[in-house]
Amino acid sequence: MTTTPIKPRRVRFSWEETPLHWVPGDPFTTHLINVLHMLLPAGERWFVHVFKQALPYITDPRLKAEVKGFMGQEGTHAVAHQRVLEHMKEQGLDPTPYVENIEWLFERLLGDHTMPPRARVFWLKERVALIAAIEHYTAVLGQWILDARPLDDAGADAVMMDLLRWHGAEEVEHRSVAFDLFAHLDGSYARRGRTMLVTGPMIVVLLKRGAAFLMESDPVVRGRMTAKWTHFFYRSGQGRVPTLRSMALAVPRYLRPGFHPSQEGDLQQALDYIAVSPAHAEFESYRRLSE
């Protein structure tokens, strides 16, 4: 478990000056990362929904407090990314069709179903295991964005980078919570392995399809540029997006019998970024002006 309390933080992001292609001259990198804005609001609301169902089964008070803190952070993340989607729509790129597919995935396919009690417990454990696997990837991506200096060198929009790094830092901070909850409720190695092997390909497919959708819907590059693997490998070579190798290597680490998420990422680096993130200072300034 973590050694610092996990709690949601009040932040505010001003998107008025953020351009459609917030990595200048690089719509592919912009939109590959933008897929996260389409995935995360529905996904993180689903995390909160599932964990709320798990709360009555938690007998460890410290873990229960961490789960509640995790839920608060994920709810805040969902709101922040939802506002990016609204900004994209204002710029002429409507993400609604793809977002509706993601909402169907989480709310219907992975949502609640009418089941007898034993099956409901099985489905709850299965979904907690899926969340633990997803959170492993979000922690890996969180550490990557904290280190992604090539995006800064490319002139990436400062507000967008703050959102991504604030979120990434909190993913590193709470990287152990879902795994600890899974271990507390079940801990089956077979379930852990099965859900990880489902999660990895699912994330790759969603990212690829999401990037293709955004490139095809982009009012500036529509019809002139598509989301190709060659773009991905070129940008990952530049350090602007994570490499497939880094994502693939996350799988055997997670499947190692003695694995624990506390072995991943740099917690102090994450906390140091959170302490200086401009988004919290902007929220405080906005709050004072509103009083």
N, C-alpha and C positions, 0 to 999 in steps of 0.2 A: 504493500500500500504506500501511498505518498506520505511525505513527512510534513507537508504544508497544507493548510485547509484549502479546499477547492470551493470557489465561490464565483458567481456571475459578477461581471464588472459592467458598469454603465459606460457606454461609448456612443459617439456620434460621428458619422462620416458625412461630409458635404461633397456631393457628386457634381455640382454645377460646372466645374472646370475640367472634369474627367472626359477625355475624348472617346469616341467609339472604339478606335484602335489605340488602347492605352499603352501598348508597346509601340512606339512610333515606327511606322513603315513595316510592321510585322503583324498582319492580321491573323496569321496562323497561330502564333504563340498567344496572342490576345484571346482568340476564341477557344483554343484548347483549354486554357486556364479558365475561361468564362464558363465552360461546361460545369465547373464546380458550383457556380451560382445557380445553375438550373437543377443540379442534383441535391444540393444541401438543404434548402428549406423543407422539402417534403421528407427527405431522409432524416433530418435531425428532429423534426416533429414526430416521426415514427420512433426514433430512439427514445424520446421522452415518453411516448405512449406505452411502449413495451416495458420500460423501466418502472413506470408507475404501476404496472401490473405485477412487477416483480417485488415491489417494496414489502408487501405482507409476508414474503417468504424469507426476508433477510433477518437473521437473528444476531448479527454482529452490529452493535450500535455505531462503531466507527465506520464500517463499510456503508451502513445506511446513510450516514451523514455525507460520505463521499459521493454516493449515488445521487443524493438530492442536489449536491453541488454540481455534479456532472449534468444533471437535468437542467439546472438553471443556466449553465454555460451554453448547452446545446440550444436551448430556447432562444437565447440572445443571438447566437450565431445565425439561426434560421431567419430572424427578423432582419439582421444586417444584410444577408445575402438576398433576401426578398427585395430590399430597396434597390439593390443593383439591377435586378430584373426590371424594376419599374423605370430606372434610368435608361436601360437599354431600349425599352419600348419607346421612351421619349425621343431617342435618337434614330428611330425608324427601324429598329430590329426587334420584332415581336417574338419572344421566346415561348409564347403560350402553347403552341402545339406540342413541342417537345416536353415542356413542363407537365402538361396534362398526362403524357405517357408515364412520366416518372411518378406522378401522384397515383396513377393506377397501380403501378408496380408496388409502391409501399402501402397504399391504403387498401387495395383489394387483394392482390396476389399474396402479399406478406402481412396482410391485416388480420383482424379477428375473424374467426369462422365459428359457426355453430358446431360445437363438439361436446362429447361427454367429458366429465371432469378429468379423467386420466389423460385423454387426448389433449385437453387444453393445457395441462401442465407440460406435456411433451412438446407442444408447439411453442410454449413460452420459453422453455429451455433451448429449443432449436433457434429461436429468434435472438435470444441473448447471446448464443454462440456466434451467430452471424454478425451481430453488432461487435462482439469482441474481435472478430476477424477484420471487419471493416475498420475498426479503430486502430488496428495495427498498421494498416495502410495510411490512415490519416495522420498517425504519429510520424511515419516515415516521410510523408509529404510535408508535414509541419516542420520537421527538421530541415528538409530540403529548402523550403522557402525562406527559412531563417538564414540559410547560407547562400542563397541564390544571388550573388553579387553581379553576375552577367546581366540580370534584368535591370539592376540599377545602372550599370554601364550603358545599357541600351536606351536609357532615358525613360523607363517605365514610370507611369503616373504615380506620384507619391501617395495619394490617398488610397489608390487601389493596393499598392504595396503595403500600406499600413494595415488595411483590412486583412489581406492575406497573411501578413506576419503576426498580427494580433491573434487571428484565428489559429494559425499554425502553432503559435506559442502555447495557446490554451490546449491544443490537441496534445502537445508534448507534455504539458503539465498534468493532464488527466488521463494519460496514456494507459495507466494500469487499471482504471476503475472498471471498465467493462470486462476485462479479463478476470479481475478479482471477483466480480459478481458471478461470472460464469463458473469459476472454480467453486464458489460458495454454494451455488445452486445445483451444480452437476459435476463439472470437471472431467467428463468423459473424454479420453484422448481420441477415441473414434469420432465423436461429434466435433471435437476441435479440428481434427484433420479434414473431415468431410466438409465442414462449413468454410474452412479456408480455401479448399480446392474449388469450391463453388464461387467464392467471393472474388478471387483474383481475375478469372476470365470475365466475370460479370462487370467489373470495374473497367477493364480494357474495352469491352464492347460498348459500354455506355459512354465512355470518353470519346471513342472513335466516332460513334454515331452522332453524339452531341456536337462534336467539332464540325462534322460534315453538314449538319443542320444549320449551324450558325454561319458557316461560310456560304452556304447556298442562300441564306436569308439576309446576309449582309448587304445593305443597299449600295455600298461602295464597290465591293469586289464581286458581287453576284454575277455569275456567268463568266468570270475571267480567272477565277482561282478556286480550286477545290482542296479539300483536306486529304492529302496523300501521305502515305507512309514515308515517302522521300522527304517531305517537309518535316515530319516528326524527327527522323534520324538526323537531319541537318540541324534543327533547332536544339535537339538534345546534345549534339556534339558541341554546340556553342554554349551549352549550360543554361539555356533559357527555359527548358522544360526537363523534367526528370527523365532519365534513361530507362528503357525497358529492362535493362540488366539490373538496375537498382531496385526496380519493382519486383522482378523475378527473384532476386536474392532475399527479399523480405520473407518469402514463403518458407524456405528451409529453416530460417532462424525461428519463425513462429512454430514450426513443427518439431523443433528440437525438444526432447522430453523435459529438460530442465529450464526451458525458456520462461522468462517473466518480462513483461513490458518495461519494467524499470531498467532493464539492460539497454533499452533503446533511447536514442536522443540525448540531448544535453539540457537537463532540467534547469540548471542555473542560467544558461544562455536564454532559455525561454522566459524565465522570470525576469531577467534583466531587460528583455525587450518589452514585456508587459509594463514594466515600471516606467518606460520612456515613450510608450506608444502615444502619438499625438491625439488619437481618438478619444482617450479618456479626458485629456486636457480640454479638448473641444467640447465634450459633453458638459464639463464643469463650467466652462465659459458660457455656454448656451443656457444652462440652468440658472446661472446668476443673472443673466440678462432677462430671463423669463419671470423672475421673481418680482 
